[in-house]
Amino acid sequence: MIVVADISPINYLILIEQVTVLTKIYGKVVIPGAVRDELLRPPAPEAVRNWMGQLPTWLEVRNPAHTADQSLAWLDPGERDAIMLSEELSADQLILDDRDGRREAQRRGIGVIGTLGVLREAAILGLLDLRAAVKRLEATNFHIAPEVLARLLRDQP
């Protein structure tokens, strides 16, 4: 299975100490260099920068082979490169939270899941307690719409 991830899911999964569910669910995960670079910059939380400074073997950094797709110029570099890399690798899944980026990926036929979807999948597999993980996520600056939260917890495994 080929899975590509954007900035936000990696950032939040590190912050709530659940980033290892990615390897348990997907095996290897690929991120573009732009994602790595952004997660290493000073605006990123220290815990994220520290984790990114010692990448595990299951997280691979790759750059898209093609030059920037001008039709994606309106997205930030991480989202743009994650979508391009997903297309190039024929990824099975793109882990992406940004609504506009998700719509564009879906328009291009790329399967998309977000941070909440990953947490739900991990809960289904018995890897974490969904309510506890969401509570930790809510303690960050991750925005969860009340109706989405209610549906997620109502439908939890």
Z-matrix of the N, CA and C atoms (Angstrom, degrees):
N
C 1 1.456
C 2 1.522 1 108.38
N 3 1.329 2 116.13 1 133.92
C 4 1.461 3 121.39 2 177.82
C 5 1.523 4 108.52 3 -107.58
N 6 1.327 5 116.00 4 123.16
C 7 1.455 6 122.26 5 -178.42
C 8 1.520 7 108.56 6 -128.93
N 9 1.332 8 115.53 7 132.27
C 10 1.460 9 122.74 8 177.39
C 11 1.523 10 107.32 9 -114.87
N 12 1.329 11 116.70 10 142.19
C 13 1.467 12 120.11 11 -179.82
C 14 1.519 13 111.07 12 -125.91
N 15 1.328 14 114.52 13 149.61
C 16 1.454 15 123.10 14 175.92
C 17 1.532 16 108.60 15 -97.99
N 18 1.300 17 116.03 16 -177.10
C 19 1.464 18 123.96 17 -174.15
C 20 1.525 19 113.30 18 -62.97
N 21 1.312 20 116.64 19 -56.36
C 22 1.460 21 121.98 20 -171.41
C 23 1.531 22 113.65 21 -54.57
N 24 1.329 23 120.25 22 -50.53
C 25 1.465 24 118.92 23 -179.10
C 26 1.532 25 112.91 24 -60.82
N 27 1.323 26 116.94 25 -42.40
C 28 1.467 27 119.82 26 179.35
C 29 1.524 28 109.10 27 -63.12
N 30 1.323 29 116.98 28 -47.31
C 31 1.464 30 122.54 29 -179.53
C 32 1.535 31 110.91 30 -55.03
N 33 1.322 32 116.76 31 -53.75
C 34 1.465 33 119.71 32 -175.10
C 35 1.525 34 112.87 33 -71.09
N 36 1.314 35 117.97 34 -35.39
C 37 1.462 36 119.19 35 177.96
C 38 1.531 37 110.94 36 -67.00
N 39 1.321 38 117.10 37 -33.83
C 40 1.469 39 119.93 38 174.01
C 41 1.529 40 109.29 39 -65.98
N 42 1.327 41 116.91 40 -47.16
C 43 1.464 42 120.86 41 -176.70
C 44 1.527 43 113.42 42 -61.09
N 45 1.324 44 116.84 43 -34.06
C 46 1.476 45 118.91 44 -179.84
C 47 1.534 46 111.34 45 -96.23
N 48 1.323 47 115.44 46 9.73
C 49 1.470 48 122.57 47 176.30
C 50 1.527 49 112.66 48 59.65
N 51 1.334 50 114.85 49 41.71
C 52 1.464 51 120.37 50 178.49
C 53 1.530 52 112.11 51 -128.50
N 54 1.322 53 117.60 52 16.89
C 55 1.460 54 120.22 53 -175.84
C 56 1.530 55 112.40 54 -63.64
N 57 1.326 56 117.68 55 -26.28
C 58 1.467 57 118.87 56 -179.02
C 59 1.520 58 113.32 57 -70.31
N 60 1.340 59 117.78 58 -12.16
C 61 1.476 60 117.54 59 175.39
C 62 1.520 61 110.14 60 -63.33
N 63 1.335 62 117.32 61 -24.87
C 64 1.470 63 119.49 62 179.85
C 65 1.526 64 111.11 63 -60.90
N 66 1.311 65 117.49 64 -47.24
C 67 1.461 66 119.52 65 179.85
C 68 1.526 67 111.53 66 -70.93
N 69 1.325 68 116.88 67 -31.83
C 70 1.460 69 119.92 68 179.18
C 71 1.527 70 111.61 69 -69.87
N 72 1.329 71 116.23 70 -31.72
C 73 1.469 72 120.23 71 179.32
C 74 1.528 73 111.02 72 -86.97
N 75 1.343 74 116.47 73 -46.58
C 76 1.462 75 121.02 74 -169.23
C 77 1.525 76 115.50 75 -109.57
N 78 1.302 77 118.36 76 -12.60
C 79 1.462 78 119.72 77 -174.17
C 80 1.512 79 109.22 78 83.81
N 81 1.316 80 116.48 79 -99.58
C 82 1.468 81 121.93 80 179.99
C 83 1.527 82 109.94 81 -100.56
N 84 1.322 83 115.81 82 144.67
C 85 1.461 84 122.29 83 176.92
C 86 1.523 85 107.30 84 -126.62
N 87 1.322 86 115.64 85 139.84
C 88 1.464 87 121.80 86 -179.90
C 89 1.526 88 108.92 87 -110.47
N 90 1.331 89 115.95 88 136.38
C 91 1.462 90 120.45 89 173.26
C 92 1.523 91 107.92 90 -127.24
N 93 1.331 92 116.62 91 145.77
C 94 1.466 93 119.31 92 174.60
C 95 1.529 94 110.35 93 -70.50
N 96 1.329 95 115.70 94 156.32
C 97 1.461 96 120.60 95 176.53
C 98 1.515 97 112.31 96 -56.95
N 99 1.334 98 117.95 97 -33.84
C 100 1.471 99 121.11 98 179.33
C 101 1.523 100 111.12 99 -63.28
N 102 1.328 101 117.30 100 -33.50
C 103 1.462 102 121.67 101 177.94
C 104 1.528 103 108.93 102 -69.59
N 105 1.330 104 116.41 103 -48.54
C 106 1.466 105 120.22 104 178.14
C 107 1.521 106 110.68 105 -56.28
N 108 1.333 107 115.76 106 -47.70
C 109 1.463 108 120.33 107 -176.85
C 110 1.523 109 111.94 108 -60.72
N 111 1.325 110 116.65 109 -42.83
C 112 1.459 111 119.50 110 -179.53
C 113 1.530 112 111.77 111 -66.85
N 114 1.317 113 116.53 112 -35.88
C 115 1.465 114 120.12 113 -179.80
C 116 1.531 115 112.58 114 -75.55
N 117 1.322 116 116.78 115 -11.02
C 118 1.468 117 121.29 116 176.93
C 119 1.530 118 112.72 117 -97.19
N 120 1.314 119 117.10 118 -10.56
C 121 1.475 120 120.84 119 -177.80
C 122 1.524 121 111.55 120 -74.29
N 123 1.338 122 117.14 121 152.15
C 124 1.470 123 121.06 122 -179.79
C 125 1.532 124 116.87 123 -52.39
N 126 1.318 125 122.40 124 -31.36
C 127 1.469 126 117.62 125 177.55
C 128 1.532 127 113.44 126 -64.17
N 129 1.328 128 117.51 127 -22.71
C 130 1.470 129 120.33 128 178.15
C 131 1.527 130 108.75 129 -69.44
N 132 1.332 131 117.35 130 147.22
C 133 1.465 132 119.66 131 177.95
C 134 1.538 133 111.43 132 -57.10
N 135 1.306 134 115.93 133 148.10
C 136 1.466 135 121.05 134 -177.94
C 137 1.528 136 111.85 135 -56.43
N 138 1.322 137 117.28 136 -41.24
C 139 1.471 138 120.70 137 179.78
C 140 1.530 139 110.89 138 -60.00
N 141 1.312 140 116.03 139 -37.94
C 142 1.470 141 120.97 140 179.45
C 143 1.525 142 109.69 141 -69.46
N 144 1.330 143 116.81 142 -47.08
C 145 1.476 144 120.15 143 179.38
C 146 1.530 145 110.84 144 -59.83
N 147 1.328 146 117.04 145 -41.89
C 148 1.465 147 120.36 146 179.51
C 149 1.527 148 111.21 147 -63.53
N 150 1.338 149 116.29 148 -44.98
C 151 1.462 150 120.25 149 179.80
C 152 1.526 151 110.41 150 -63.07
N 153 1.323 152 116.21 151 -43.95
C 154 1.465 153 120.87 152 -178.78
C 155 1.531 154 111.89 153 -67.38
N 156 1.310 155 117.00 154 -23.47
C 157 1.461 156 120.95 155 178.66
C 158 1.521 157 113.27 156 -72.41
N 159 1.328 158 116.79 157 -13.72
C 160 1.466 159 121.97 158 -180.00
C 161 1.527 160 108.98 159 -134.14
N 162 1.317 161 115.74 160 66.92
C 163 1.463 162 120.59 161 -174.50
C 164 1.526 163 112.67 162 -60.40
N 165 1.325 164 116.13 163 136.44
C 166 1.471 165 119.45 164 175.85
C 167 1.532 166 109.68 165 -74.57
N 168 1.309 167 116.11 166 161.94
C 169 1.469 168 120.47 167 -177.83
C 170 1.519 169 113.06 168 -65.51
N 171 1.332 170 117.76 169 -22.38
C 172 1.464 171 120.20 170 -178.70
C 173 1.528 172 113.18 171 -79.41
N 174 1.333 173 117.61 172 -8.33
C 175 1.461 174 121.23 173 179.04
C 176 1.526 175 109.01 174 -107.41
N 177 1.308 176 115.36 175 114.27
C 178 1.466 177 121.65 176 -176.71
C 179 1.522 178 109.93 177 -105.81
N 180 1.327 179 116.14 178 135.09
C 181 1.468 180 121.70 179 176.95
C 182 1.527 181 107.90 180 -101.97
N 183 1.343 182 114.84 181 123.40
C 184 1.473 183 121.05 182 178.15
C 185 1.511 184 108.94 183 -140.08
N 186 1.297 185 115.49 184 146.92
C 187 1.457 186 119.99 185 175.44
C 188 1.521 187 109.42 186 -103.77
N 189 1.322 188 116.73 187 148.48
C 190 1.467 189 118.57 188 175.76
C 191 1.525 190 109.68 189 -59.72
N 192 1.310 191 116.29 190 142.13
C 193 1.466 192 120.68 191 -179.06
C 194 1.523 193 111.66 192 -73.79
N 195 1.319 194 116.67 193 -29.68
C 196 1.460 195 120.71 194 -176.29
C 197 1.523 196 110.68 195 -88.44
N 198 1.306 197 114.53 196 156.02
C 199 1.458 198 118.84 197 175.38
C 200 1.519 199 108.94 198 -68.84
N 201 1.295 200 115.55 199 164.70
C 202 1.465 201 121.19 200 -175.64
C 203 1.527 202 112.12 201 -51.80
N 204 1.309 203 115.14 202 132.44
C 205 1.460 204 123.67 203 176.53
C 206 1.532 205 107.11 204 -79.87
N 207 1.310 206 117.70 205 112.72
C 208 1.467 207 121.77 206 -176.09
C 209 1.527 208 112.61 207 -61.57
N 210 1.323 209 117.18 208 -24.18
C 211 1.463 210 118.93 209 178.20
C 212 1.526 211 111.62 210 -71.39
N 213 1.342 212 116.99 211 -9.70
C 214 1.460 213 121.85 212 178.27
C 215 1.531 214 112.14 213 -109.20
N 216 1.320 215 117.02 214 8.70
C 217 1.462 216 121.43 215 -175.18
C 218 1.524 217 113.14 216 -59.94
N 219 1.305 218 118.00 217 -23.29
C 220 1.465 219 122.06 218 -178.48
C 221 1.524 220 112.87 219 -77.40
N 222 1.343 221 117.98 220 -12.38
C 223 1.463 222 122.31 221 177.42
C 224 1.522 223 110.15 222 -89.31
N 225 1.338 224 116.72 223 160.48
C 226 1.462 225 117.78 224 175.85
C 227 1.527 226 108.56 225 -72.12
N 228 1.340 227 117.99 226 160.37
C 229 1.469 228 120.60 227 -173.63
C 230 1.527 229 114.60 228 -56.73
N 231 1.324 230 118.62 229 -37.64
C 232 1.458 231 120.49 230 179.85
C 233 1.513 232 112.03 231 -64.78
N 234 1.330 233 116.18 232 -46.74
C 235 1.468 234 120.60 233 178.84
C 236 1.522 235 110.71 234 -63.68
N 237 1.324 236 115.38 235 -45.92
C 238 1.473 237 120.36 236 179.81
C 239 1.524 238 110.57 237 -57.30
N 240 1.333 239 116.27 238 -50.25
C 241 1.466 240 119.79 239 -177.32
C 242 1.527 241 111.49 240 -68.75
N 243 1.326 242 118.12 241 -34.14
C 244 1.459 243 120.73 242 178.20
C 245 1.532 244 110.33 243 -64.98
N 246 1.314 245 117.17 244 -41.12
C 247 1.467 246 120.79 245 177.53
C 248 1.525 247 110.25 246 -66.37
N 249 1.340 248 116.63 247 -46.40
C 250 1.467 249 119.75 248 179.86
C 251 1.529 250 111.15 249 -61.92
N 252 1.327 251 116.93 250 -43.69
C 253 1.459 252 121.23 251 179.68
C 254 1.527 253 110.82 252 -64.72
N 255 1.315 254 116.89 253 -39.49
C 256 1.470 255 120.66 254 177.09
C 257 1.526 256 110.83 255 -59.90
N 258 1.324 257 115.92 256 -42.42
C 259 1.471 258 119.62 257 178.05
C 260 1.522 259 110.81 258 -65.17
N 261 1.337 260 116.93 259 -46.96
C 262 1.463 261 120.82 260 -177.60
C 263 1.520 262 112.60 261 -61.88
N 264 1.331 263 116.24 262 -39.12
C 265 1.462 264 120.88 263 -176.97
C 266 1.525 265 112.84 264 -89.12
N 267 1.338 266 116.66 265 -2.30
C 268 1.468 267 121.41 266 -172.67
C 269 1.529 268 109.07 267 50.78
N 270 1.322 269 114.82 268 50.75
C 271 1.466 270 121.49 269 -176.53
C 272 1.521 271 111.28 270 -59.95
N 273 1.313 272 114.45 271 145.10
C 274 1.461 273 120.83 272 176.21
C 275 1.519 274 110.84 273 -76.38
N 276 1.335 275 116.20 274 -26.71
C 277 1.456 276 120.72 275 -175.30
C 278 1.524 277 109.85 276 -153.85
N 279 1.316 278 115.30 277 142.55
C 280 1.456 279 122.78 278 172.07
C 281 1.517 280 106.40 279 -118.92
N 282 1.325 281 116.68 280 124.21
C 283 1.460 282 121.15 281 179.11
C 284 1.523 283 106.62 282 -95.94
N 285 1.334 284 115.85 283 111.26
C 286 1.459 285 122.12 284 -170.10
C 287 1.518 286 108.85 285 -152.11
N 288 1.325 287 117.25 286 133.84
C 289 1.459 288 121.06 287 -179.33
C 290 1.526 289 113.86 288 -100.10
N 291 1.310 290 118.10 289 -32.96
C 292 1.466 291 121.28 290 -174.64
C 293 1.529 292 111.27 291 -58.93
N 294 1.318 293 115.95 292 125.80
C 295 1.471 294 121.36 293 -175.43
C 296 1.528 295 112.58 294 -59.21
N 297 1.326 296 117.27 295 -46.75
C 298 1.467 297 119.69 296 -179.26
C 299 1.531 298 111.30 297 -65.71
N 300 1.329 299 115.81 298 -41.20
C 301 1.461 300 119.96 299 177.76
C 302 1.523 301 111.62 300 -63.55
N 303 1.338 302 116.39 301 -39.74
C 304 1.472 303 120.60 302 178.35
C 305 1.524 304 110.71 303 -62.69
N 306 1.329 305 115.97 304 -44.38
C 307 1.474 306 119.67 305 179.88
C 308 1.527 307 110.79 306 -60.78
N 309 1.343 308 115.71 307 -43.25
C 310 1.465 309 119.36 308 -179.51
C 311 1.527 310 110.56 309 -65.50
N 312 1.319 311 117.12 310 -43.39
C 313 1.467 312 120.33 311 178.87
C 314 1.527 313 110.49 312 -61.12
N 315 1.318 314 116.57 313 -45.48
C 316 1.468 315 120.36 314 179.37
C 317 1.522 316 111.00 315 -63.82
N 318 1.327 317 116.66 316 -39.28
C 319 1.462 318 120.72 317 176.95
C 320 1.525 319 110.80 318 -58.43
N 321 1.333 320 116.02 319 -32.68
C 322 1.468 321 122.02 320 179.88
C 323 1.524 322 112.56 321 -87.42
N 324 1.334 323 117.44 322 3.11
C 325 1.460 324 121.07 323 177.25
C 326 1.523 325 114.68 324 83.41
N 327 1.317 326 117.20 325 18.41
C 328 1.462 327 121.52 326 179.56
C 329 1.528 328 108.46 327 -92.63
N 330 1.309 329 117.05 328 130.86
C 331 1.455 330 121.68 329 175.90
C 332 1.523 331 109.76 330 -70.10
N 333 1.317 332 116.87 331 130.67
C 334 1.461 333 121.52 332 -174.47
C 335 1.524 334 110.84 333 -124.98
N 336 1.317 335 115.19 334 140.56
C 337 1.458 336 123.28 335 172.60
C 338 1.526 337 106.45 336 -138.62
N 339 1.316 338 117.02 337 149.96
C 340 1.460 339 120.53 338 179.17
C 341 1.516 340 111.56 339 -108.25
N 342 1.310 341 115.79 340 -176.08
C 343 1.462 342 121.62 341 179.31
C 344 1.526 343 111.03 342 -56.16
N 345 1.325 344 117.04 343 -46.07
C 346 1.469 345 120.00 344 179.89
C 347 1.524 346 111.30 345 -63.35
N 348 1.302 347 117.06 346 -38.14
C 349 1.465 348 120.66 347 177.50
C 350 1.522 349 111.91 348 -64.41
N 351 1.328 350 116.22 349 -39.43
C 352 1.469 351 120.33 350 177.25
C 353 1.525 352 109.60 351 -63.30
N 354 1.339 353 115.95 352 -45.06
C 355 1.467 354 119.23 353 179.25
C 356 1.532 355 110.91 354 -61.62
N 357 1.322 356 116.33 355 -40.02
C 358 1.471 357 119.94 356 178.50
C 359 1.527 358 110.87 357 -64.11
N 360 1.329 359 116.97 358 -44.19
C 361 1.472 360 120.91 359 177.65
C 362 1.524 361 110.79 360 -60.82
N 363 1.340 362 116.06 361 -41.84
C 364 1.468 363 120.28 362 178.80
C 365 1.529 364 110.48 363 -63.04
N 366 1.327 365 117.05 364 -38.68
C 367 1.466 366 120.86 365 178.64
C 368 1.525 367 110.63 366 -66.53
N 369 1.331 368 117.02 367 -41.80
C 370 1.469 369 121.26 368 178.20
C 371 1.531 370 110.23 369 -59.00
N 372 1.343 371 116.13 370 -37.71
C 373 1.463 372 121.04 371 -179.79
C 374 1.525 373 112.71 372 -82.24
N 375 1.324 374 116.78 373 0.03
C 376 1.464 375 120.71 374 179.15
C 377 1.515 376 114.21 375 76.81
N 378 1.330 377 116.73 376 21.85
C 379 1.461 378 120.67 377 -176.88
C 380 1.524 379 113.48 378 -88.28
N 381 1.327 380 116.96 379 -17.43
C 382 1.461 381 120.28 380 -179.57
C 383 1.515 382 110.12 381 -159.91
N 384 1.318 383 114.70 382 165.95
C 385 1.457 384 121.99 383 173.57
C 386 1.532 385 106.72 384 -91.76
N 387 1.313 386 116.75 385 115.93
C 388 1.458 387 120.98 386 -174.00
C 389 1.520 388 112.24 387 -61.06
N 390 1.319 389 117.79 388 -45.79
C 391 1.470 390 120.05 389 -179.49
C 392 1.522 391 111.31 390 -60.09
N 393 1.318 392 117.88 391 -42.82
C 394 1.466 393 121.56 392 179.76
C 395 1.525 394 110.78 393 -66.14
N 396 1.329 395 117.17 394 -41.39
C 397 1.465 396 120.77 395 179.74
C 398 1.528 397 110.74 396 -65.12
N 399 1.330 398 116.69 397 -42.47
C 400 1.469 399 120.21 398 179.57
C 401 1.526 400 110.55 399 -66.43
N 402 1.308 401 116.49 400 -38.03
C 403 1.470 402 119.89 401 177.66
C 404 1.531 403 110.52 402 -61.01
N 405 1.323 404 116.63 403 -42.00
C 406 1.469 405 120.32 404 177.39
C 407 1.533 406 110.10 405 -66.27
N 408 1.312 407 116.85 406 -38.95
C 409 1.456 408 121.39 407 179.00
C 410 1.526 409 110.58 408 -63.50
N 411 1.314 410 116.70 409 -40.49
C 412 1.465 411 121.06 410 178.46
C 413 1.528 412 112.09 411 -63.76
N 414 1.325 413 117.51 412 -24.35
C 415 1.468 414 121.74 413 178.89
C 416 1.527 415 112.00 414 -76.46
N 417 1.340 416 117.26 415 -9.98
C 418 1.465 417 121.80 416 174.59
C 419 1.527 418 107.50 417 -93.52
N 420 1.310 419 116.65 418 -168.02
C 421 1.467 420 119.55 419 176.74
C 422 1.536 421 112.46 420 -93.37
N 423 1.330 422 117.27 421 16.88
C 424 1.461 423 122.37 422 176.22
C 425 1.526 424 108.42 423 -67.88
N 426 1.311 425 116.54 424 131.13
C 427 1.461 426 120.22 425 -179.01
C 428 1.529 427 109.62 426 -95.98
N 429 1.323 428 115.64 427 124.32
C 430 1.465 429 121.57 428 175.73
C 431 1.525 430 107.05 429 -121.12
N 432 1.315 431 116.55 430 117.00
C 433 1.462 432 120.35 431 177.17
C 434 1.528 433 108.46 432 -63.65
N 435 1.330 434 117.49 433 137.50
C 436 1.473 435 120.76 434 -177.43
C 437 1.523 436 113.81 435 -53.09
N 438 1.335 437 117.47 436 -39.54
C 439 1.465 438 119.54 437 -179.24
C 440 1.528 439 111.62 438 -69.40
N 441 1.334 440 116.77 439 -32.98
C 442 1.463 441 120.75 440 177.28
C 443 1.524 442 109.65 441 -69.19
N 444 1.321 443 116.05 442 -44.18
C 445 1.460 444 120.61 443 178.47
C 446 1.525 445 111.09 444 -60.84
N 447 1.317 446 116.55 445 -45.40
C 448 1.469 447 120.48 446 -179.78
C 449 1.533 448 110.23 447 -60.72
N 450 1.322 449 117.07 448 -44.78
C 451 1.474 450 121.06 449 -179.35
C 452 1.535 451 110.39 450 -65.64
N 453 1.319 452 116.95 451 -42.32
C 454 1.468 453 121.08 452 -179.32
C 455 1.519 454 110.64 453 -61.70
N 456 1.317 455 117.27 454 -47.11
C 457 1.459 456 120.69 455 -177.67
C 458 1.525 457 112.37 456 -74.02
N 459 1.321 458 116.58 457 -31.35
C 460 1.475 459 120.47 458 177.55
C 461 1.531 460 109.93 459 -66.55
N 462 1.324 461 115.70 460 -39.85
C 463 1.462 462 121.24 461 -175.86
C 464 1.526 463 113.10 462 -93.09
N 465 1.327 464 116.52 463 12.37
C 466 1.469 465 118.76 464 -175.06
C 467 1.524 466 111.33 465 -65.22
N 468 1.319 467 114.54 466 153.00
C 469 1.472 468 119.38 467 -179.84
C 470 1.521 469 111.68 468 -68.18
